[in-house]
Amino acid sequence: MLLNVKLIADRLRHSYLSIYLSIYLSIYLSIYLSHCYLRSKFFKNTKKYFKGVIKVVTECYLNSTKYQTLLSCASRPYAEEITEDPSFHLNTQPKKSEMPEVYYKDPDGHHVLSYDYNGYLVPPFPNVDERLDKLPNMSIRDDDIILLSYMKSGCHWVWEISNMLRRNCTEYEKNLKDIGMLELTDQDVIDTQPSPRVLNSHMLLEHLPRELLTKKTKILFVMRNPRDIIVSSYHHIFQMQNFYKYDGNWNSYFDLYMKGQVNYGKWFDYMLEWEKVFKKYPELPVLLIKYEDIKKDPVGKIAELAEFIGVEKNEEFFKEVADKCSFNKMKMHKSRGGDSFRTPGASLYRKGVVGDWKNWFTVRQNELFEEEYKKFKEKTEMFNIFD
C-alpha cells in the first residue's frame, strides 16, 4: 500500500489541495484500518490499532508538504509497529496494561493497585498482560536456571549470589534482578542477556515457560518466614506509592494481606500450589533455599547452592561471595531508590534481618496468623518449617 508520491506532488500545485488531500487520506484511512484489523492477533487489540492509525494519518496530514514524511508513514504496514517503534516518537510512554485494575480497600478506605490476570493478582507492570500471554511459549536455554519465590523472600539476595557463582567472580552484576524477571521484562530484552542466565519470577507454574518442564531446568526455590514477608511487603508497597497507590498503615495492610487482596495473593496459597507442582513432577531438579538458613550459615549454604548448579567447590571463593553479598554491602552497592520511594534514602534493601515481625505484629494479629498457619500445616508436607 505505497502512496503515489508523485501524484500527491502534482496535486499540491492545484488550488483544491485541501479537498483532494482530505479525500485521499479518508480512503487511505479506511483501507489501512481494514488491513490492520485483519492482521491483528486479537480482537481486543483493534482499539489500539485504530488509535495508532489515527496518529499516523494525523502525522502525515500535518507534514503533507514533506513528501518523505508521507512515504515514511505509508511504508509502515501495521499500526502496531508504528506505536511500538520509539524512533517514530508517536508514543514514548509504555502502553498501559489492558487487564482489569483491582483496587482492594483496607478498613480505612486506602487501596492497593493490582492487575487481575485470569484471577491471579499481579503488580501493575506496564504491558504485563501481553508479557504473560507470551510467557508459556518462551524458549529456555539448556544452561538456564530459574529462581522462584513468593515476593520479599530474599530473591534479590539469592539472585546476586547465584550470578557470582555462575560467573566465577565476585563483581556485582551491573543490573538488578529485574533484567531476568519474567513478568517484568520483555522477552526480547531477556534474550539479549548472555549465558549462563539466572531467570526469576514470582508467578505460578501455569504462567511460566513450558520448557521448564521439558528441559528440566534447575529451580532455586527461596522461602522465608511468612510473618517477616508480610512486614517486608507492607514497607515495599507503602514506599512505592506512585506504583501501588497505597497510603494505608500497617494494621490496615495486615487485614488486606490476610484476605489475599495483595499482589501474588497469600503466601499460604502460593506455597501450596508449588508443593502440588513438586509432587506432580518429582523429576524436576529443585533446591529449597531457606532465607533464615543463609543468614545463619552463609558460606555453608552458598556451598550447597554451588554444588547444585555445578560450580566447583572453592571455600575461599564462597567466603568472598558471602562477604560481597552481605546485607550491608548489597545495600551499599545495589540500592537504587531515586524517586521510586516515598521516603528519601529508602530502597529495596530495608533491614534484611530475621524476626522483624515481632516489632510489628500485635498479639491479636499473631493470633489471626496462627489460626491461618495451623490450617496451612494440615495441608502441607514440605513447608511446615516456620514455627
Long-range contacts (C-beta under 8 A, 24 or more apart in sequence): 1-28, 1-31, 1-32, 1-35, 1-74, 1-77, 2-71, 2-74, 2-75, 3-28, 3-70, 3-71, 3-74, 5-67, 5-70, 5-71, 8-64, 8-67, 8-70, 9-67, 12-64, 12-65, 21-61, 21-64, 25-57, 25-60, 25-61, 28-57, 28-74, 29-53, 29-57, 32-56, 32-57, 32-79, 35-77, 35-78, 36-78, 36-79, 36-80, 39-77, 39-78, 40-80, 44-98, 45-80, 48-79, 48-80, 48-83, 48-95, 49-78, 49-79, 49-80, 50-79, 51-79, 51-83, 52-79, 52-80, 52-82, 52-83, 52-90, 53-79, 55-82, 55-83, 55-90, 55-91, 56-82, 56-90, 59-90, 94-126, 94-127, 95-126, 95-127, 96-126, 97-124, 97-125, 97-126, 97-127, 97-128, 97-129, 98-129, 99-128, 99-129, 103-245, 104-256, 104-259, 104-261, 104-262, 106-248, 106-252, 106-253, 106-255, 106-256, 107-252, 107-255, 108-248, 108-249, 108-252, 110-246, 110-247, 110-248, 110-252, 111-245, 111-246, 112-237, 112-244, 112-245, 112-246, 112-248, 112-253, 112-256, 112-261, 112-262, 112-263, 113-243, 113-244, 113-245, 113-246, 114-262, 114-263, 117-207, 120-203, 120-204, 120-207, 120-264, 120-265, 121-261, 121-262, 121-263, 121-264, 121-265, 122-183, 122-203, 122-263, 122-264, 123-183, 123-243, 123-244, 123-263, 124-243, 124-244, 125-183, 125-184, 127-186, 128-183, 128-184, 131-182, 131-183, 131-184, 131-185, 131-186, 131-187, 132-183, 132-203, 132-207, 134-187, 135-182, 135-183, 135-187, 135-203, 135-207, 135-208, 135-209, 136-207, 136-208, 136-209, 136-210, 137-209, 137-210, 138-182, 138-187, 138-190, 138-209, 138-211, 139-191, 139-209, 139-211, 140-209, 140-211, 140-212, 140-215, 140-217, 141-195, 141-196, 141-197, 142-215, 143-195, 143-196, 143-197, 144-195, 144-196, 144-197, 144-198, 144-199, 144-217, 145-196, 145-197, 145-198, 145-199, 145-217, 145-218, 145-219, 145-220, 145-309, 146-198, 146-199, 146-200, 146-201, 146-208, 146-212, 146-217, 146-218, 146-219, 146-220, 147-177, 147-198, 147-199, 147-200, 147-201, 147-219, 147-220, 147-222, 148-200, 148-201, 148-202, 148-219, 148-220, 148-221, 148-222, 148-274, 149-200, 149-202, 149-221, 149-222, 149-223, 149-224, 150-202, 150-223, 150-224, 150-229, 150-264, 150-267, 150-270, 150-271, 151-202, 151-229, 151-233, 151-236, 151-263, 151-264, 152-224, 152-229, 152-232, 152-233, 152-236, 153-222, 153-223, 153-224, 153-229, 153-291, 154-222, 154-224, 154-291, 154-294, 155-200, 155-202, 155-222, 156-330, 156-334, 156-348, 156-349, 157-291, 157-294, 157-325, 157-327, 157-330, 157-352, 158-220, 158-222, 158-289, 158-294, 158-305, 159-198, 159-200, 160-325, 160-330, 160-334, 161-302, 161-305, 161-321, 161-325, 162-198, 162-220, 162-305, 162-309, 163-198, 164-321, 164-324, 164-325, 165-302, 165-305, 165-306, 165-309, 165-311, 165-321, 166-196, 166-198, 166-309, 166-311, 168-311, 168-317, 170-317, 170-320, 170-321, 170-324, 172-324, 172-333, 172-334, 176-334, 176-336, 182-208, 182-209, 183-207, 202-264, 204-270, 204-273, 204-274, 205-273, 205-274, 205-277, 213-281, 213-284, 216-283, 216-284, 216-285, 217-285, 218-285, 218-286, 218-287, 218-308, 218-309, 219-284, 219-285, 219-286, 219-287, 220-287, 220-289, 220-305, 220-308, 220-309, 221-274, 221-286, 221-287, 221-288, 221-289, 222-289, 222-291, 223-271, 223-288, 223-289, 223-290, 223-291, 223-383, 223-385, 224-290, 224-291, 224-292, 225-291, 225-292, 225-354, 225-355, 225-357, 225-386, 226-267, 226-268, 226-369, 226-373, 226-386, 227-357, 227-361, 227-366, 227-369, 227-386, 228-291, 228-354, 228-355, 228-356, 228-357, 229-267, 230-254, 230-257, 230-267, 230-357, 230-369, 231-356, 231-357, 231-359, 231-360, 231-361, 232-350, 232-356, 233-257, 233-262, 234-360, 235-350, 236-348, 236-350, 237-262, 237-263, 238-342, 239-341, 239-342, 239-343, 239-346, 240-340, 240-341, 240-342, 241-342, 242-339, 242-340, 243-340, 250-360, 251-362, 251-365, 254-361, 254-365, 258-368, 258-369, 258-372, 268-372, 268-373, 268-375, 268-376, 271-376, 271-380, 271-383, 272-376, 272-379, 272-380, 275-380, 275-381, 275-382, 275-383, 278-382, 288-382, 290-385, 291-354, 292-354, 295-353, 295-354, 298-322, 298-325, 298-326, 327-351, 327-352
